[in-house]
């Protein structure tokens, strides 16, 4: 997150605005249930955010990692290349 120059407000906007999309569900992830969300920190920057479902009482979600999708691995930011 810090390497990309992002802060908590950028991540919150990417997850909480009206355009986030769940791309993949990781129900049985070793760290606990999570999903991969495509969100936008601003109007031009797509972000992939792995969001864990809160593992502690009172915690709704936890951000596991944030990265910009790599064109070599992703098609249109939504589908993995084979």
C-alpha positions in Angstrom: 0.0 0.0 0.0 2.7 2.4 1.0 4.8 1.5 -2.1 1.9 2.6 -4.3 1.6 5.9 -2.4 -1.9 4.9 -1.1 -3.4 5.7 2.3 -6.3 4.4 4.3 -8.7 6.9 2.7 -7.7 5.7 -0.8 -8.4 2.1 0.2 -11.7 3.0 1.9 -12.9 4.8 -1.2 -11.9 1.9 -3.5 -13.9 -0.5 -1.3 -16.8 1.6 -0.3 -17.8 3.6 -3.3 -20.6 2.4 -5.6 -18.3 0.6 -8.1 -16.3 -2.2 -6.3 -16.6 -5.7 -7.8 -15.9 -9.0 -6.1 -13.7 -10.9 -8.6 -12.8 -14.0 -6.7 -13.9 -15.6 -3.5 -11.3 -17.3 -1.3 -13.7 -19.1 1.1 -11.0 -21.6 2.3 -7.9 -19.3 2.3 -5.3 -20.3 4.9 -5.6 -16.9 6.6 -9.4 -17.2 6.7 -12.3 -16.4 4.3 -11.5 -13.5 2.0 -12.3 -12.2 -1.4 -10.5 -10.2 -4.2 -12.2 -6.9 -4.9 -11.6 -4.6 -7.9 -12.0 -1.0 -6.7 -10.8 2.4 -7.9 -8.8 4.7 -5.7 -9.6 7.5 -8.1 -11.3 7.6 -11.4 -8.3 6.2 -13.3 -6.5 3.8 -11.0 -7.8 0.2 -10.7 -6.8 -1.6 -7.5 -7.0 -5.2 -6.4 -7.7 -5.5 -2.7 -7.8 -8.8 -0.9 -10.3 -8.3 1.9 -10.6 -10.8 4.7 -14.0 -11.2 6.5 -13.5 -9.9 10.0 -12.0 -12.6 12.1 -12.5 -10.9 15.5 -15.7 -9.6 17.1 -16.5 -6.0 16.0 -14.2 -6.2 12.9 -16.3 -6.4 9.7 -13.4 -6.7 7.2 -9.6 -6.6 7.2 -7.5 -5.5 4.3 -5.0 -8.3 3.6 -3.1 -6.8 0.6 -3.5 -4.1 -2.1 -1.9 -4.1 -5.5 -2.3 -2.7 -9.0 -3.3 -5.5 -11.4 -0.5 -6.4 -13.8 -1.5 -6.4 -17.5 0.6 -9.5 -18.0 -1.5 -11.4 -15.4 -4.9 -9.8 -15.9 -7.2 -9.0 -18.8 -9.3 -5.9 -18.3 -8.5 -6.0 -14.6 -11.3 -8.5 -14.1 -10.2 -11.9 -15.6 -6.9 -13.7 -15.0 -4.9 -14.5 -18.1 -4.3 -18.2 -18.7 
